[in-house]
């Protein structure tokens, strides 16, 4: 997946646990774990807004686009 | 309210499905035991309250094994095996429903198996009636089998949509 989720990095910087973030954001830890491990297919703006509000960060700090990952994926698919 | 939270109504619905599935399993199990005994009663002349008759076609209704031609008997055995396979698939499907698993890959595979069993059963009936030169075949089972396979395909597509939604945070 060319979109990389750096949620674990931001959590470590803020010294926050995943379960605490999930509780503050209002979603289940399992759902947040799906995002953290990069398995998510889509993220709602409302969820992203809540995460940024709790962590006091920008969406760009959590989400990163890597073109190299996209090319690798295309090669694997072909 | 965040839509990622599970509604308490879903648990109540799942419980109802599980209970209904267990009841269906019991009824199916009873039906299978009864059906197997009927088949064995016909094959080995076991005691049975009424005379068992196997209608292959309108003019060919057999009440004992000795009356059946060899080819018809072989096809009849295959048909019985197929019906048993369909019952096993249905039982496994209800067991999955009883565990609260409604839309997994296995569910869809079992529904497809049911559809194929119905179609192959229809083909066997066609073959038996052709062998007896006494055709009175209805197209309904073939149509039903094809529709079941179509429904299984739709369920598979729905499962993929649901998986994508579940992976939407």
gemmi code that builds the backbone of each chain (N, CA, C; Angstrom):
import gemmi

chains = {
    "A": [
        ("UNK", (0.853, -1.187, 0.000), (0.000, 0.000, 0.000), (0.888, 1.236, 0.000)),
        ("UNK", (0.765, 2.141, -0.984), (1.646, 3.316, -1.047), (1.400, 4.351, 0.058)),
        ("UNK", (0.227, 4.306, 0.714), (-0.016, 5.221, 1.837), (0.467, 4.520, 3.103)),
        ("UNK", (1.473, 5.144, 3.731), (2.048, 4.560, 4.951), (1.461, 5.281, 6.155)),
        ("UNK", (1.069, 4.519, 7.174), (0.501, 5.100, 8.392), (1.581, 5.110, 9.465)),
        ("UNK", (1.904, 6.307, 9.933), (2.954, 6.450, 10.955), (2.368, 6.714, 12.328)),
        ("UNK", (1.236, 6.115, 12.599), (0.546, 6.343, 13.872), (1.394, 5.881, 15.056)),
        ("UNK", (2.107, 4.776, 14.885), (2.917, 4.260, 15.996), (4.045, 5.242, 16.351)),
        ("UNK", (4.558, 5.935, 15.314), (5.637, 6.919, 15.554), (5.091, 8.087, 16.389)),
        ("UNK", (3.923, 8.575, 15.970), (3.331, 9.731, 16.664), (2.919, 9.333, 18.085)),
        ("UNK", (2.419, 8.122, 18.244), (2.045, 7.641, 19.585), (3.262, 7.574, 20.500)),
        ("UNK", (4.381, 7.107, 19.934), (5.613, 7.009, 20.728), (6.093, 8.404, 21.119)),
        ("UNK", (5.971, 9.359, 20.169), (6.417, 10.737, 20.457), (5.574, 11.371, 21.568)),
        ("UNK", (4.265, 11.034, 21.544), (3.358, 11.619, 22.541), (3.310, 10.765, 23.817)),
        ("UNK", (4.020, 9.643, 23.793), (4.046, 8.696, 24.920), (2.621, 8.282, 25.300)),
        ("UNK", (1.911, 7.844, 24.266), (0.513, 7.472, 24.467), (0.312, 6.030, 24.014)),
        ("UNK", (-0.613, 5.325, 24.713), (-0.892, 3.944, 24.341), (-2.047, 3.911, 23.341)),
        ("UNK", (-2.078, 2.858, 22.553), (-3.101, 2.716, 21.510), (-4.502, 2.677, 22.120)),
        ("UNK", (-4.627, 1.947, 23.227), (-5.952, 1.808, 23.856), (-6.463, 3.155, 24.363)),
        ("UNK", (-5.533, 3.962, 24.898), (-5.931, 5.283, 25.403), (-6.376, 6.174, 24.250)),
        ("UNK", (-5.632, 6.119, 23.149), (-6.004, 6.908, 21.969), (-7.367, 6.477, 21.453)),
        ("UNK", (-7.596, 5.162, 21.399), (-8.873, 4.629, 20.902), (-10.024, 5.138, 21.765)),
        ("UNK", (-9.803, 5.143, 23.062), (-10.864, 5.587, 23.986), (-11.145, 7.084, 23.788)),
        ("UNK", (-10.088, 7.872, 23.639), (-10.268, 9.324, 23.468), (-10.905, 9.646, 22.108)),
        ("UNK", (-10.535, 8.879, 21.091), (-11.075, 9.132, 19.744), (-12.517, 8.647, 19.645)),
        ("UNK", (-12.829, 7.548, 20.356), (-14.197, 7.022, 20.336), (-14.387, 5.867, 19.370)),
        ("UNK", (-13.317, 5.163, 19.092), (-13.443, 3.956, 18.279), (-12.813, 2.788, 19.042)),
        ("UNK", (-13.073, 1.586, 18.575), (-12.553, 0.411, 19.289), (-11.045, 0.278, 19.060)),
        ("UNK", (-10.307, -0.270, 20.026), (-8.863, -0.498, 19.817), (-8.590, -1.399, 18.612)),
        ("UNK", (-9.502, -2.315, 18.331), (-9.311, -3.212, 17.183), (-9.306, -2.418, 15.874)),
        ("UNK", (-10.245, -1.457, 15.782), (-10.299, -0.623, 14.574), (-9.050, 0.229, 14.427)),
        ("UNK", (-8.610, 0.797, 15.546), (-7.413, 1.629, 15.505), (-6.185, 0.800, 15.164)),
        ("UNK", (-6.197, -0.445, 15.615), (-5.083, -1.353, 15.299), (-5.049, -1.636, 13.796)),
        ("UNK", (-6.223, -1.722, 13.176), (-6.289, -1.921, 11.713), (-5.597, -0.757, 11.005)),
        ("UNK", (-5.806, 0.449, 11.510), (-5.166, 1.628, 10.913), (-3.665, 1.595, 11.175)),
        ("UNK", (-3.294, 1.311, 12.408), (-1.877, 1.337, 12.816), (-1.051, 0.310, 12.030)),
        ("UNK", (-1.627, -0.856, 11.773), (-0.867, -1.919, 11.088), (-0.925, -1.795, 9.583)),
        ("UNK", (-1.578, -0.763, 9.080), (-1.604, -0.529, 7.640), (-2.580, -1.412, 6.879)),
        ("UNK", (-3.519, -2.057, 7.588), (-4.487, -2.929, 6.906), (-5.736, -2.171, 6.462)),
        ("UNK", (-5.870, -0.924, 6.907), (-7.097, -0.179, 6.587), (-7.178, 0.106, 5.093)),
        ("UNK", (-8.405, 0.009, 4.563), (-8.642, 0.323, 3.148), (-9.028, 1.793, 2.976)),
        ("UNK", (-9.608, 2.381, 4.018), (-10.051, 3.774, 3.937), (-10.142, 4.342, 5.345)),
        ("UNK", (-10.012, 5.674, 5.428), (-10.144, 6.364, 6.711), (-11.173, 7.474, 6.550)),
        ("UNK", (-12.106, 7.535, 7.467), (-13.109, 8.610, 7.432), (-12.457, 9.912, 7.888)),
        ("UNK", (-12.897, 11.010, 7.318), (-12.377, 12.319, 7.749), (-12.680, 12.555, 9.224)),
        ("UNK", (-13.841, 12.109, 9.668), (-14.230, 12.307, 11.072), (-13.259, 11.593, 12.003)),
        ("UNK", (-12.826, 10.391, 11.621), (-11.863, 9.632, 12.439), (-10.510, 10.331, 12.424)),
        ("UNK", (-10.079, 10.766, 11.232), (-8.780, 11.445, 11.091), (-8.773, 12.728, 11.902)),
        ("UNK", (-9.893, 13.460, 11.846), (-10.017, 14.719, 12.606), (-9.894, 14.443, 14.101)),
        ("UNK", (-10.581, 13.381, 14.556), (-10.559, 13.054, 15.997), (-9.150, 12.643, 16.430)),
        ("UNK", (-8.463, 11.878, 15.598), (-7.091, 11.433, 15.934), (-6.161, 12.644, 16.012)),
        ("UNK", (-6.261, 13.547, 15.024), (-5.395, 14.733, 14.999), (-5.681, 15.636, 16.193)),
        ("UNK", (-6.951, 15.710, 16.595), (-7.317, 16.558, 17.730), (-6.712, 15.994, 19.019)),
        ("UNK", (-6.796, 14.687, 19.187), (-6.292, 14.055, 20.416), (-4.766, 14.123, 20.456)),
        ("UNK", (-4.132, 13.840, 19.310), (-2.660, 13.800, 19.282), (-2.040, 15.173, 19.028)),
        ("UNK", (-2.901, 16.164, 18.731), (-2.423, 17.526, 18.452), (-1.368, 17.496, 17.349)),
        ("UNK", (-1.794, 16.943, 16.176), (-0.843, 16.829, 15.065), (-1.571, 17.107, 13.762)),
        ("UNK", (-0.822, 17.114, 12.664), (-1.387, 17.287, 11.334), (-1.582, 15.924, 10.679)),
        ("UNK", (-2.547, 15.830, 9.724), (-2.742, 14.539, 9.041), (-1.461, 14.051, 8.367)),
        ("UNK", (-0.629, 14.991, 7.890), (0.610, 14.619, 7.205), (1.608, 13.940, 8.135)),
        ("UNK", (1.455, 14.149, 9.430), (2.363, 13.476, 10.376), (1.959, 12.009, 10.531)),
        ("UNK", (0.692, 11.728, 10.309), (0.198, 10.348, 10.491), (0.252, 9.593, 9.164)),
        ("UNK", (-0.084, 10.288, 8.049), (-0.152, 9.614, 6.754), (0.977, 10.086, 5.847)),
        ("UNK", (1.583, 9.151, 5.150), (2.713, 9.454, 4.268), (2.539, 8.700, 2.963)),
        ("UNK", (2.825, 9.367, 1.856), (2.739, 8.713, 0.549), (4.156, 8.377, 0.070)),
        ("UNK", (4.363, 7.103, -0.263), (5.681, 6.667, -0.768), (5.514, 6.129, -2.174)),
        ("UNK", (5.977, 6.869, -3.200), (5.851, 6.375, -4.579), (6.580, 5.054, -4.791)),
        ("UNK", (7.658, 4.837, -4.087), (8.419, 3.588, -4.267), (7.565, 2.391, -3.888)),
        ("UNK", (6.752, 2.551, -2.847), (5.870, 1.461, -2.404), (4.819, 1.169, -3.476)),
        ("UNK", (4.352, 2.253, -4.165), (3.344, 2.088, -5.218), (3.927, 1.303, -6.385)),
        ("UNK", (5.187, 1.645, -6.756), (5.849, 0.954, -7.883), (6.068, -0.516, -7.533)),
        ("UNK", (6.472, -0.771, -6.277), (6.701, -2.146, -5.825), (5.419, -2.957, -5.919)),
        ("UNK", (4.307, -2.302, -5.532), (3.001, -2.980, -5.564), (2.621, -3.317, -7.004)),
        ("UNK", (2.872, -2.355, -7.929), (2.545, -2.587, -9.340), (3.362, -3.752, -9.894)),
        ("UNK", (4.635, -3.800, -9.514), (5.509, -4.892, -9.977), (5.003, -6.238, -9.462)),
        ("UNK", (4.592, -6.268, -8.192), (4.095, -7.512, -7.584), (2.812, -7.966, -8.253)),
        ("UNK", (1.942, -6.986, -8.610), (0.655, -7.343, -9.227), (0.862, -7.871, -10.640)),
        ("UNK", (1.875, -7.308, -11.360), (2.106, -7.774, -12.739), (2.930, -9.067, -12.677)),
    ],
    "B": [
        ("UNK", (-22.287, 9.856, 16.903), (-21.786, 8.526, 17.340), (-20.912, 7.944, 16.228)),
        ("UNK", (-19.767, 7.428, 16.612), (-18.868, 6.848, 15.619), (-19.466, 5.544, 15.105)),
        ("UNK", (-19.529, 5.405, 13.775), (-20.166, 4.211, 13.212), (-19.329, 2.955, 13.411)),
        ("UNK", (-18.116, 3.113, 13.913), (-17.307, 1.918, 14.155), (-17.749, 1.173, 15.406)),
        ("UNK", (-18.552, 1.803, 16.260), (-19.005, 1.125, 17.474), (-20.086, 0.121, 17.088)),
        ("UNK", (-20.103, -1.055, 17.775), (-21.071, -2.112, 17.466), (-22.381, -1.807, 18.166)),
        ("UNK", (-23.498, -1.854, 17.394), (-24.809, -1.591, 17.967), (-25.241, -2.785, 18.816)),
        ("UNK", (-25.846, -2.560, 19.992), (-26.321, -3.688, 20.812), (-27.421, -4.476, 20.116)),
        ("UNK", (-28.135, -3.840, 19.147), (-29.206, -4.550, 18.434), (-28.637, -5.694, 17.614)),
        ("UNK", (-27.408, -5.544, 17.133), (-26.794, -6.576, 16.277), (-26.625, -7.862, 17.081)),
        ("UNK", (-26.206, -7.742, 18.345), (-26.012, -8.943, 19.159), (-27.323, -9.696, 19.339)),
        ("UNK", (-28.420, -8.955, 19.552), (-29.732, -9.597, 19.735), (-30.133, -10.316, 18.447)),
        ("UNK", (-29.862, -9.711, 17.315), (-30.204, -10.323, 16.015), (-29.362, -11.573, 15.792)),
        ("UNK", (-28.082, -11.470, 16.128), (-27.193, -12.637, 15.959), (-27.668, -13.798, 16.838)),
        ("UNK", (-28.106, -13.483, 18.055), (-28.594, -14.537, 18.951), (-29.808, -15.231, 18.353)),
        ("UNK", (-30.699, -14.454, 17.755), (-31.901, -15.047, 17.131), (-31.502, -15.962, 15.972)),
        ("UNK", (-30.536, -15.501, 15.175), (-30.066, -16.317, 14.035), (-29.448, -17.617, 14.552)),
        ("UNK", (-28.648, -17.506, 15.609), (-27.984, -18.702, 16.159), (-29.021, -19.708, 16.656)),
        ("UNK", (-30.037, -19.213, 17.354), (-31.076, -20.122, 17.892), (-31.815, -20.791, 16.742)),
        ("UNK", (-32.217, -20.003, 15.743), (-32.959, -20.559, 14.603), (-32.099, -21.583, 13.863)),
        ("UNK", (-30.810, -21.297, 13.744), (-29.903, -22.217, 13.043), (-29.803, -23.545, 13.787)),
        ("UNK", (-29.762, -23.493, 15.108), (-29.673, -24.735, 15.893), (-30.949, -25.557, 15.737)),
        ("UNK", (-32.101, -24.896, 15.713), (-33.372, -25.606, 15.507), (-33.360, -26.277, 14.134)),
        ("UNK", (-32.914, -25.530, 13.115), (-32.837, -26.088, 11.752), (-31.888, -27.272, 11.691)),
        ("UNK", (-30.763, -27.190, 12.435), (-29.823, -28.317, 12.485), (-30.503, -29.560, 13.028)),
        ("UNK", (-31.279, -29.380, 14.107), (-31.979, -30.541, 14.721), (-32.969, -31.132, 13.740)),
        ("UNK", (-33.759, -30.262, 13.084), (-34.765, -30.750, 12.126), (-34.088, -31.469, 10.960)),
        ("UNK", (-32.985, -30.892, 10.499), (-32.262, -31.490, 9.373), (-31.679, -32.838, 9.769)),
        ("UNK", (-31.117, -32.886, 10.963), (-30.536, -34.143, 11.444), (-31.597, -35.232, 11.524)),
        ("UNK", (-32.770, -34.872, 12.038), (-33.885, -35.832, 12.128), (-34.284, -36.294, 10.730)),
        ("UNK", (-34.354, -35.339, 9.800), (-34.741, -35.655, 8.435), (-33.727, -36.590, 7.778)),
        ("UNK", (-32.448, -36.335, 8.056), (-31.384, -37.173, 7.469), (-31.486, -38.600, 7.990)),
        ("UNK", (-31.663, -38.729, 9.296), (-31.767, -40.079, 9.906), (-32.962, -40.817, 9.296)),
        ("UNK", (-34.089, -40.110, 9.181), (-35.301, -40.710, 8.614), (-35.076, -41.092, 7.151)),
        ("UNK", (-34.436, -40.181, 6.402), (-34.181, -40.440, 4.976), (-33.247, -41.621, 4.767)),
        ("UNK", (-32.208, -41.692, 5.587), (-31.257, -42.809, 5.475), (-31.967, -44.123, 5.782)),
        ("UNK", (-32.816, -44.115, 6.811), (-33.544, -45.352, 7.157), (-34.480, -45.754, 6.016)),
        ("UNK", (-35.161, -44.776, 5.407), (-36.057, -45.078, 4.266), (-35.270, -45.705, 3.123)),
        ("UNK", (-34.099, -45.126, 2.812), (-33.278, -45.654, 1.721), (-32.829, -47.082, 2.030)),
        ("UNK", (-32.386, -47.308, 3.265), (-31.941, -48.655, 3.657), (-33.124, -49.623, 3.700)),
        ("UNK", (-34.286, -49.118, 4.102), (-35.489, -49.968, 4.127), (-35.848, -50.422, 2.717)),
        ("UNK", (-35.675, -49.498, 1.740), (-35.958, -49.845, 0.339), (-34.928, -50.838, -0.179)),
        ("UNK", (-33.648, -50.585, 0.137), (-32.567, -51.421, -0.398), (-32.548, -52.828, 0.210)),
        ("UNK", (-32.787, -52.914, 1.522), (-32.643, -54.197, 2.208), (-33.959, -54.731, 2.752)),
        ("UNK", (-35.078, -54.132, 2.297), (-36.416, -54.593, 2.718), (-36.557, -54.598, 4.240)),
        ("UNK", (-36.085, -53.524, 4.865), (-36.241, -53.389, 6.324), (-37.691, -53.026, 6.622)),
        ("UNK", (-38.132, -53.282, 7.854), (-39.526, -52.954, 8.180), (-39.793, -51.448, 8.123)),
        ("UNK", (-40.961, -51.116, 7.569), (-41.364, -49.712, 7.455), (-42.884, -49.652, 7.485)),
        ("UNK", (-43.473, -48.654, 8.133), (-44.946, -48.618, 8.271), (-45.690, -48.683, 6.931)),
        ("UNK", (-45.152, -47.953, 5.902), (-45.831, -47.970, 4.599), (-44.871, -48.501, 3.546)),
        ("UNK", (-45.444, -48.917, 2.426), (-44.612, -49.422, 1.334), (-43.848, -48.242, 0.707)),
        ("UNK", (-42.515, -48.412, 0.582), (-41.707, -47.323, 0.008), (-41.690, -47.477, -1.504)),
        ("UNK", (-42.003, -46.384, -2.186), (-41.981, -46.392, -3.652), (-41.020, -45.312, -4.147)),
        ("UNK", (-40.172, -45.678, -5.103), (-39.222, -44.726, -5.680), (-39.721, -44.373, -7.079)),
        ("UNK", (-40.242, -43.157, -7.274), (-40.722, -42.774, -8.617), (-39.598, -42.186, -9.454)),
        ("UNK", (-39.153, -42.905, -10.469), (-38.114, -42.385, -11.365), (-38.775, -41.569, -12.481)),
        ("UNK", (-39.920, -42.071, -12.959), (-40.704, -41.367, -13.979), (-42.161, -41.751, -13.759)),
        ("UNK", (-43.107, -41.109, -14.452), (-44.528, -41.407, -14.200), (-44.898, -42.881, -14.381)),
        ("UNK", (-44.265, -43.554, -15.362), (-44.622, -44.957, -15.626), (-43.641, -45.950, -15.004)),
        ("UNK", (-42.678, -45.463, -14.251), (-41.682, -46.350, -13.638), (-41.526, -45.990, -12.164)),
        ("UNK", (-42.343, -46.673, -11.362), (-42.293, -46.464, -9.905), (-41.911, -47.801, -9.282)),
        ("UNK", (-40.772, -47.822, -8.592), (-40.248, -49.080, -8.075), (-40.529, -49.185, -6.582)),
        ("UNK", (-41.019, -50.380, -6.184), (-41.303, -50.594, -4.762), (-40.332, -51.599, -4.143)),
        ("UNK", (-39.439, -52.154, -4.944), (-38.404, -53.020, -4.373), (-37.161, -52.956, -5.257)),
        ("UNK", (-36.040, -53.349, -4.674), (-34.748, -53.278, -5.369), (-34.714, -54.205, -6.580)),
        ("UNK", (-35.374, -55.359, -6.460), (-35.326, -56.361, -7.535), (-36.005, -55.845, -8.801)),
        ("UNK", (-36.922, -54.906, -8.668), (-37.637, -54.378, -9.845), (-36.769, -53.404, -10.651)),
        ("UNK", (-35.733, -52.854, -10.007), (-34.927, -51.801, -10.658), (-33.886, -52.378, -11.594)),
        ("UNK", (-33.808, -51.852, -12.841), (-32.712, -52.273, -13.723), (-31.364, -51.832, -13.151)),
        ("UNK", (-30.313, -52.512, -13.549), (-28.975, -52.257, -12.997), (-28.503, -50.821, -13.178)),
        ("UNK", (-28.691, -50.306, -14.407), (-28.227, -48.943, -14.703), (-28.975, -47.927, -13.836)),
        ("UNK", (-30.273, -48.140, -13.709), (-31.094, -47.211, -12.919), (-30.681, -47.274, -11.447)),
        ("UNK", (-30.389, -48.499, -10.968), (-29.963, -48.666, -9.580), (-28.647, -47.927, -9.324)),
        ("UNK", (-27.699, -48.042, -10.254), (-26.405, -47.356, -10.106), (-26.611, -45.843, -10.041)),
        ("UNK", (-27.431, -45.331, -10.954), (-27.700, -43.880, -10.961), (-28.461, -43.472, -9.696)),
        ("UNK", (-29.339, -44.355, -9.228), (-30.086, -44.078, -8.002), (-29.150, -43.968, -6.799)),
        ("UNK", (-28.142, -44.852, -6.756), (-27.168, -44.811, -5.657), (-26.371, -43.503, -5.695)),
        ("UNK", (-25.964, -43.110, -6.905), (-25.221, -41.843, -7.052), (-26.094, -40.679, -6.591)),
        ("UNK", (-27.371, -40.755, -6.959), (-28.310, -39.697, -6.563), (-28.441, -39.622, -5.040)),
        ("UNK", (-28.521, -40.786, -4.412), (-28.627, -40.818, -2.944), (-27.367, -40.232, -2.304)),
        ("UNK", (-26.210, -40.548, -2.886), (-24.955, -39.981, -2.386), (-24.942, -38.467, -2.514)),
        ("UNK", (-25.488, -38.002, -3.626), (-25.538, -36.554, -3.890), (-26.465, -35.861, -2.902)),
        ("UNK", (-27.599, -36.495, -2.627), (-28.548, -35.933, -1.670), (-27.907, -35.876, -0.282)),
        ("UNK", (-27.136, -36.923, 0.056), (-26.438, -36.950, 1.351), (-25.407, -35.813, 1.411)),
        ("UNK", (-24.690, -35.596, 0.298), (-23.700, -34.510, 0.238), (-24.390, -33.155, 0.431)),
        ("UNK", (-25.564, -33.001, -0.164), (-26.317, -31.754, -0.020), (-26.750, -31.556, 1.433)),
        ("UNK", (-27.182, -32.650, 2.069), (-27.578, -32.555, 3.480), (-26.394, -32.178, 4.359)),
        ("UNK", (-25.235, -32.774, 4.072), (-24.025, -32.477, 4.860), (-23.659, -31.002, 4.689)),
        ("UNK", (-23.738, -30.503, 3.447), (-23.429, -29.093, 3.178), (-24.403, -28.182, 3.928)),
        ("UNK", (-25.679, -28.558, 3.899), (-26.705, -27.751, 4.579), (-26.486, -27.772, 6.092)),
        ("UNK", (-26.124, -28.931, 6.616), (-25.863, -29.071, 8.058), (-24.666, -28.199, 8.459)),
        ("UNK", (-23.605, -28.241, 7.634), (-22.406, -27.434, 7.906), (-22.736, -25.938, 7.840)),
        ("UNK", (-23.616, -25.584, 6.898), (-24.021, -24.178, 6.753), (-24.776, -23.707, 7.995)),
        ("UNK", (-25.707, -24.536, 8.487), (-26.451, -24.167, 9.695), (-25.539, -24.114, 10.914)),
        ("UNK", (-24.509, -24.973, 10.909), (-23.560, -24.959, 12.043), (-22.797, -23.633, 12.050)),
        ("UNK", (-22.431, -23.155, 10.864), (-21.743, -21.858, 10.785), (-22.679, -20.733, 11.236)),
        ("UNK", (-23.954, -20.805, 10.822), (-24.924, -19.799, 11.265), (-25.078, -19.859, 12.785)),
        ("UNK", (-25.042, -21.081, 13.333), (-25.159, -21.256, 14.779), (-23.979, -20.656, 15.531)),
        ("UNK", (-22.835, -20.556, 14.849), (-21.640, -19.939, 15.464), (-21.601, -18.442, 15.206)),
        ("UNK", (-22.619, -17.930, 14.513), (-22.664, -16.493, 14.228), (-21.850, -16.085, 13.010)),
        ("UNK", (-21.406, -17.079, 12.232), (-20.628, -16.773, 11.011), (-21.613, -16.787, 9.849)),
        ("UNK", (-21.879, -15.613, 9.284), (-22.957, -15.508, 8.297), (-22.452, -15.364, 6.863)),
        ("UNK", (-21.353, -14.658, 6.682), (-20.936, -14.322, 5.315), (-19.473, -14.657, 5.052)),
        ("UNK", (-19.015, -15.816, 5.514), (-17.619, -16.162, 5.275), (-17.477, -16.871, 3.922)),
        ("UNK", (-16.228, -17.090, 3.528), (-15.938, -17.792, 2.273), (-16.521, -19.198, 2.329)),
        ("UNK", (-16.465, -19.814, 3.505), (-16.967, -21.184, 3.674), (-18.484, -21.243, 3.480)),
        ("UNK", (-19.201, -20.251, 4.017), (-20.668, -20.191, 3.839), (-21.010, -20.199, 2.357)),
        ("UNK", (-20.297, -19.336, 1.619), (-20.593, -19.181, 0.195), (-20.253, -20.465, -0.551)),
        ("UNK", (-19.172, -21.100, -0.176), (-18.797, -22.366, -0.819), (-19.879, -23.420, -0.591)),
        ("UNK", (-20.407, -23.496, 0.621), (-21.441, -24.490, 0.945), (-22.719, -24.212, 0.163)),
        ("UNK", (-23.069, -22.940, 0.015), (-24.279, -22.604, -0.763), (-24.070, -22.998, -2.217)),
        ("UNK", (-22.838, -22.772, -2.718), (-22.539, -23.180, -4.115), (-22.669, -24.693, -4.252)),
        ("UNK", (-22.170, -25.428, -3.254), (-22.246, -26.905, -3.286), (-23.710, -27.339, -3.391)),
        ("UNK", (-24.582, -26.672, -2.630), (-26.024, -26.995, -2.689), (-26.561, -26.787, -4.098)),
        ("UNK", (-26.189, -25.666, -4.694), (-26.644, -25.366, -6.047), (-26.183, -26.427, -7.038)),
        ("UNK", (-24.902, -26.800, -6.957), (-24.362, -27.818, -7.868), (-25.013, -29.173, -7.631)),
        ("UNK", (-25.301, -29.500, -6.371), (-25.965, -30.781, -6.063), (-27.335, -30.844, -6.737)),
        ("UNK", (-28.065, -29.734, -6.685), (-29.402, -29.704, -7.295), (-29.292, -29.869, -8.809)),
        ("UNK", (-28.310, -29.198, -9.409), (-28.159, -29.284, -10.872), (-27.742, -30.693, -11.280)),
        ("UNK", (-26.768, -31.272, -10.572), (-26.298, -32.616, -10.927), (-27.408, -33.636, -10.680)),
        ("UNK", (-28.210, -33.431, -9.631), (-29.349, -34.310, -9.361), (-30.335, -34.271, -10.532)),
        ("UNK", (-30.561, -33.076, -11.054), (-31.453, -32.917, -12.215), (-30.911, -33.668, -13.418)),
        ("UNK", (-29.577, -33.572, -13.622), (-28.931, -34.277, -14.748), (-29.062, -35.793, -14.578)),
        ("UNK", (-28.944, -36.258, -13.347), (-29.086, -37.703, -13.089), (-30.519, -38.156, -13.387)),
        ("UNK", (-31.489, -37.328, -12.976), (-32.891, -37.638, -13.283), (-33.107, -37.718, -14.794)),
        ("UNK", (-32.504, -36.783, -15.494), (-32.607, -36.750, -16.968), (-32.044, -38.039, -17.558)),
        ("UNK", (-30.881, -38.444, -17.012), (-30.222, -39.651, -17.516), (-31.081, -40.892, -17.247)),
        ("UNK", (-31.651, -40.948, -16.035), (-32.471, -42.111, -15.665), (-33.714, -42.185, -16.537)),
        ("UNK", (-34.362, -41.059, -16.744), (-35.581, -41.057, -17.553), (-35.271, -41.326, -19.017)),
        ("UNK", (-34.091, -40.870, -19.471), (-33.668, -41.183, -20.854), (-33.457, -42.680, -20.998)),
        ("UNK", (-32.835, -43.289, -20.010), (-32.558, -44.729, -20.060), (-33.863, -45.530, -20.101)),
        ("UNK", (-34.898, -45.008, -19.428), (-36.193, -45.704, -19.398), (-37.094, -45.293, -20.558)),
        ("UNK", (-36.622, -44.327, -21.354), (-37.405, -43.771, -22.476), (-38.780, -43.300, -21.977)),
        ("UNK", (-38.751, -42.606, -20.833), (-40.007, -42.146, -20.224), (-39.729, -40.769, -19.609)),
        ("UNK", (-39.749, -39.739, -20.494), (-39.336, -38.403, -20.046), (-40.518, -37.616, -19.502)),
        ("UNK", (-40.332, -37.116, -18.281), (-41.334, -36.199, -17.698), (-40.601, -35.283, -16.730)),
        ("UNK", (-39.550, -34.650, -17.280), (-38.643, -33.881, -16.414), (-39.071, -32.422, -16.324)),
        ("UNK", (-39.080, -31.905, -15.112), (-39.373, -30.488, -14.905), (-38.064, -29.700, -14.954)),
        ("UNK", (-38.110, -28.491, -15.513), (-36.919, -27.627, -15.593), (-36.698, -26.857, -14.296)),
        ("UNK", (-37.665, -26.915, -13.410), (-37.601, -26.117, -12.173), (-36.349, -26.393, -11.331)),
        ("UNK", (-35.990, -27.661, -11.078), (-34.778, -27.883, -10.259), (-33.515, -27.289, -10.899)),
        ("UNK", (-33.424, -27.374, -12.236), (-32.264, -26.805, -12.924), (-32.222, -25.293, -12.710)),
        ("UNK", (-33.380, -24.651, -12.872), (-33.485, -23.204, -12.692), (-33.152, -22.820, -11.249)),
        ("UNK", (-33.679, -23.585, -10.297), (-33.425, -23.305, -8.873), (-31.926, -23.445, -8.560)),
        ("UNK", (-31.309, -24.499, -9.095), (-29.870, -24.708, -8.871), (-29.039, -23.553, -9.407)),
        ("UNK", (-29.390, -23.084, -10.612), (-28.656, -21.963, -11.213), (-28.864, -20.683, -10.396)),
        ("UNK", (-30.071, -20.480, -9.912), (-30.349, -19.287, -9.110), (-29.597, -19.326, -7.780)),
        ("UNK", (-29.463, -20.512, -7.207), (-28.720, -20.641, -5.944), (-27.252, -20.282, -6.170)),
        ("UNK", (-26.704, -20.721, -7.294), (-25.296, -20.398, -7.607), (-25.155, -18.898, -7.834)),
        ("UNK", (-26.149, -18.299, -8.471), (-26.124, -16.846, -8.688), (-26.178, -16.106, -7.352)),
        ("UNK", (-27.052, -16.562, -6.457), (-27.171, -15.938, -5.130), (-25.846, -16.071, -4.371)),
        ("UNK", (-25.186, -17.222, -4.507), (-23.885, -17.424, -3.847), (-22.867, -16.414, -4.377)),
        ("UNK", (-22.899, -16.143, -5.671), (-21.986, -15.170, -6.266), (-22.271, -13.759, -5.717)),
        ("UNK", (-23.550, -13.412, -5.624), (-23.932, -12.101, -5.089), (-23.474, -11.983, -3.625)),
        ("UNK", (-23.643, -13.054, -2.865), (-23.203, -13.054, -1.462), (-21.689, -12.871, -1.364)),
        ("UNK", (-20.964, -13.469, -2.309), (-19.502, -13.357, -2.307), (-19.093, -11.908, -2.557)),
        ("UNK", (-19.777, -11.281, -3.511), (-19.480, -9.879, -3.803), (-19.830, -9.013, -2.583)),
        ("UNK", (-20.949, -9.332, -1.960), (-21.356, -8.601, -0.756), (-20.358, -8.772, 0.375)),
        ("UNK", (-19.811, -9.970, 0.486), (-18.803, -10.242, 1.521), (-17.572, -9.367, 1.293)),
        ("UNK", (-17.175, -9.219, 0.025), (-15.994, -8.393, -0.278), (-16.271, -6.923, 0.038)),
        ("UNK", (-17.499, -6.481, -0.261), (-17.871, -5.089, 0.058), (-17.831, -4.893, 1.573)),
        ("UNK", (-18.363, -5.877, 2.314), (-18.398, -5.791, 3.780), (-16.981, -5.772, 4.356)),
        ("UNK", (-16.104, -6.571, 3.769), (-14.709, -6.607, 4.248), (-14.052, -5.245, 4.074)),
        ("UNK", (-14.346, -4.616, 2.927), (-13.770, -3.283, 2.683), (-14.311, -2.280, 3.693)),
        ("UNK", (-15.605, -2.415, 3.989), (-16.211, -1.486, 4.951), (-15.658, -1.712, 6.349)),
        ("UNK", (-15.398, -2.984, 6.669), (-14.837, -3.291, 8.000), (-13.433, -2.736, 8.137)),
        ("UNK", (-12.739, -2.663, 6.987), (-11.373, -2.120, 7.013), (-11.377, -0.614, 6.778)),
        ("UNK", (-12.535, 0.016, 6.896), (-12.624, 1.475, 6.856), (-12.717, 1.964, 8.290)),
        ("UNK", (-11.709, 2.739, 8.696), (-11.631, 3.200, 10.081), (-12.325, 4.549, 10.208)),
    ],
}
model = gemmi.Model(1)
for chain_id, residues in chains.items():
    chain = gemmi.Chain(chain_id)
    for i, (resn, *xyz) in enumerate(residues, 1):
        res = gemmi.Residue()
        res.name, res.seqid = resn, gemmi.SeqId(i, " ")
        for name, pos in zip(("N", "CA", "C"), xyz):
            atom = gemmi.Atom()
            atom.name, atom.element = name, gemmi.Element(name[0])
            atom.pos, atom.b_iso = gemmi.Position(*pos), 0.0
            res.add_atom(atom)
        chain.add_residue(res)
    model.add_chain(chain)
structure = gemmi.Structure()
structure.add_model(model)
structure.setup_entities()
